[in-house]
Amino acid sequence: MKSILNFIIVFSVGVLLATAAEAAGFDCSKAGSADEKIVCGDSRLSRLDELFNQRYAAQKKAAPDEDTVHTARNFLADRRDCGDDRSCILSAYLAVLWNISPDKNDFMQGISAQSLAGSQLPEATAIPAKAGRCATTSVLEVHPRLDNGGAADDADFDSGTGIDYANDGYQVSYNREKALIRSKPGDPVTMCLVEIDRDCSPDEGGRLFLVTNGRTHESWILPDAQHKCGG
């Protein structure tokens, strides 16, 4: 009886270890760098890593071009540079998934600026300058992407959506963004930087932000310019 019990315990531990080792999209038993160890020890990051690998494989199969590989390499470099900074690592996953996912919102369940900031509550109001860092500000104006020179109506948002913040931050989309349209001037928001595009020079922008509206509790990820590297 004792030997059977010992076998059950050993078997159960083995299953748990195997499950942990396979949680991420890479072999956690061979994790060597600080970022890999953080991913393997965090269930949310592990799930995002699995999702990244699935979508990367699907996109590479659908469009086997150098851009897909280049995006993945930039992501891995960004994640490696984060070291053991979990907020930075989470930012890297959010950025790459936003870049390679057809649906920009389906991986956002349960993710907000607050979940990214964690215990590092934002104190500054200025636009964050480092991936994984956040700031508090408020909505200044929500408007159509294209300015028609007059008062905007609902149909104008079919050309896209723009939003301005009190700290001079800005985000824009070519789509009708319902969460932005539901936002109102004065709404408190938390803004987190999730990516500084490696292909852009420092003065070209290329920044991607996660923002959560404190009134509506909706979150979104959008860039700070209509075109890659500004413009």
N, C-alpha and C positions, 0 to 999 in steps of 0.2 A: 504493500500500500504506500509506504514511504517513497519507494523508488518511482512509483507511478506519479505521486504528487510532485516529486522533484522534476520528473520529465515534463509535466504540465507547466510548471513554473519556468523551466528553461525554454520550453517551446513558446510560451507566451512572451517572454522577454525577447526571444529571437524575432517573433512577429512584429513586436513594437519597434525594435531596432531597424528591421527591414522597412517598415512603414515610414519611419523617420528618414531613413536613408534615401527613400524614393519620393519624398514629399515634394522636393523641388524638381526642376527640369533637368538637373544634373545630379551626379552621384554624390550625395552628401557625405558618404563615408570617405571621400577623397577631397573634401573641401579643404583648401589650404589658405586662401587669402581671407582677409578680415571680412570683406563684403559677402563672400560665399558662406562663411560661418554664420553671419547675421541672418542671411536668407534661410538657411537650414534650420535655424532656431526660432523662426517666426512663421506662424501658420499663414498669415495673410500674404507675406512676401513669397512664401513657397507656392501658394496658389497662383499668385500673379506671375511667378516664374514659369509655372506649367502653362499658363495661358499664353505667355509670350512665346514659348517654344511651339505651341500648337499653331498660333497665328503666323509666326515667322515661317514655319514649314508650309502652311497653306498659301501664304503670299508668294513664297519662293517658287512653289509649284505652279501657281497661276501666272506669275510674271517673273520668270527666272532672269532678272537683270541685275546689274551691279548696284543699283540704288538700294535694293532690298538688303543686300549683304553690307553695304556701306552704313545703312541705318543701324543694323544690328551691331556692327563693330563700334560705332559711336556710342551706342547704349552700353556695351560692355566696358568701354573705356570710362564712360561717365560713372558707372556703378563701381568700378575698381577705384576710381579717384575718391569715392565717398568713404572708403575705409570702413570703419565700424559705425558710421553715422546713419542710423536707421531712417531718419526723416529724409536724408539725401538719397538713400537707396530706394525708398518708396517713391520719391520724386522721379528717379530714373525709370522705374517701371511704368509709372503713370504716363510719362512723356513718350516712351517707345510704344506703348499700347495705343495711345492717342494717334501716333503717327502711322501705325500699321493696321489699325482696326477700321473696317468699313463703317461700323456703328461706333461713334465716338463716346457713347454713353453707357454701353452695356456692361462695361467692366467697372463702373463707378459705384455699384451698390455698396452702401455702408462706408464709402470713402468721402471725407470732407476735409476742409482746411484744418479743422480741429483734430481729426484723426491723424493727419500728416504732422501737425505741430507737436502732438503728444504733450509731454510735460513742459516743452519749451514754449510757453505761452508768449505770443507776440507782444512786445512792448513798444516797438517803433511804429510810426505811421508812414515812413518813407517807403518807396517801392523796394522790395527785397532785392538784394544783389547777389545772393548765393542760393543755389538749389537746396530746397528743404527748409528755407527760412521764410517766415511769414510776417505780415504787418496788418494792422487794423486801419481801416479807412471807411469811407461811405460812398454810396452811389451819387454821382453828380448829375448824370443824364443818360438816358437810354434813347437811342435814335436809329433810324435806318442806316445801313452802310453807305448808301448814296444820298447825298444832300440835294434835295430838289429845290432848295431855295425858299421854301415856304413851310407851312405847318404840315407835319407828317400825318398820314393816315395809315390805317392798318395795312393796306395793300403795299405801302412803301417798304414794309419789312420783308416782302418777298425777295428783294434784292440782297438781303443780308441784314445783319444786326451789329451795331456798335454800342459800346458802353464806356463812359468816362467816369473816373473816380476822383475824389477830392484830393488825393495825393499826386495828381497828374498822371496816374496810371490809365491805361486804355487797353481794351480788347475788342476784337472784331471777328466776324464770321460771315461767310458767303451764304449762310443758311438763316432761315427764320428760327431764332433761338427763343423758345417759349419761356425758359427760365429767366432770360434777360428781360424779355418784354414784361414779365410779371414783376420785375424789380421796379422800385420807385425811387426818385431822388430823396436822399437822406437815409436810405436803408443802410444799416451798419453791415459791413462785410469784412471778412478775413481773406487776405490775398497772399498766396504762397507761390514762390517761384519754383517751377518744376524742371525747367530746362533752359540752358543757354546754348544755343545751337553751335556745335564745334565748327561748322562750316562758315560761320559768320564772323566778321571782325568785330571787336568790341563796340565800335560806333555804329554798327549796322543793325543792332537789335537782335532779332532771332530768338526772342524769349517767349516762353510758354508759361501761363499762370493758371493755377487752380484757385478758384474763388468760391466762397460759401456766403450766401446771403443770410444774415442773422435774423431777419424777419420771416422770410419764406422757408428757410432751412434747405434751400436748393443749392446744389453745387454744380460747377461747370469748369471745363478746361478749354481755354482759347488762347491764341497768340496775340501779341501786341502790335501786329502789322498785317496788312492784307497779303503781302508777299514774303516769301522766305528771305531772311536777312534784310528786313525792312522794306519800305516802299509802300 
